[in-house]
């Protein structure tokens, strides 16, 4: 087991209720990039589809215990953790049974805090410096659990026509969680994904988002990239599949921005 970190763990939830925005791709590759710069990262796959698990090469046979077992109180999150091929990056994998978790937890006390309670020992242990939670593309109990457990939200936003409309709905949800479940929840940042410089609409959406949200939007923009799209089918993050491609380099820059924002936050809090 690695030495205890002298920094408090930061839990970041990667969320957007719209599908196909690069959410899981961002969770996988940001986690890989953070591990590459020396952070110790736990990725929690909170999507019943399990794409983050598959994208990191964790097939069904390797998922002996999953987040479903953790939320049901049958296993600790440490028992569910699987090491990936990326040094410094572990994952708590997903299971299709997660799709029914809302009904199974309906009558249980603290049903919105199941993940937070499960993460408390991880916070106390101090072995990880970041936890990234990949959420399903919907605002359901799994997403609420993730936001109730998180310190901040990282929002991947596709550069397309309906982006701002979906983002407004997500911001309302974050405000509701902040008001009722997690008063410490904040926005870490918004990352523009699937940017196509040949498409004027991408630039227009990027400008609109920056006008509305200012410095909340990361300077790094994730481009559309074939190599990034191919990587999950090989069970590898894009940074392992092709480090030199434009998408991988963009995720490395994003990781640097995330780390710099966290350093600035700690300096203000000190």
C-alpha positions, 0 to 999 in steps of 0.5 A: 500500500502506498504511503499516506498523502499529506493532501486531503482527497478531492472527489470530482464527479464527471457529470452531464445528463446528456449522453454522447458528450465525452463524459466517460472518455473524459473520466478515463483519460483525465484519470490516466493523465492525473496518474501520469503526473504522479497523482493517485487516482480512483475512478468510480464507474457509476454508470450501469453501462460500465463503459469506463470499466470496459474502456480501461480493460476491466472485462466482466470476468474481472469485476468480482465485486462492483459499485452495486455491491458497495451501494447495497452495503454488501462490500466495502469500496476497497473490496470492489477496487481493481487495479488497471494497467495504468500505474497509479489508477484504480477503478471501482467497476460497474455492473448492469444491476446498478440500473435497478438501484433506485428501486432497491434503495427506495425505502432505505435511510440515507439513500442519497448518501450511500456513496458518500458513506462508502467513501468516508474510509477512503478519505480517512485512509489518505492513499488516493489524492483524487477520486473521479466518479463517472456518472450515467447520462441522466439525473437519477439517484446514482448522479445524486449520490455522486454529487452528494459524495463529491467536492466538485463537479467537472462538466464535459460539454459537447460543442453542439447546438443544444449544449447550453440548454442541457447545461442550464438543467445540470446547473439547476441540479447542482444548485439543488444538491448544494442547497439540500444535500451537500453545501460544500459542492462546487464547480471545478470547471466546464470542459469543451469536448468534441470541438471541430475547428472545421465547423463554425458551430463549434466555435460559436458554441465555445464562445457562447459558453465562455461568455456565459460562464467565464473562467469556469470554462477550462482553456483546454478544448478537447478536439474530435479525434479518431484515435480517442474514439478507437481507444476504448475498443482496445480497452485502453485510455487514449493516452496509452493507445496513442500518446501523441495524438491531439486528443491525448495531448489535450487531456494532458493539458486538461489534467494540468489545468485541474491540478493548477486549479486545485493548487490555487484553491488550497492556497486560498483556503490555507 
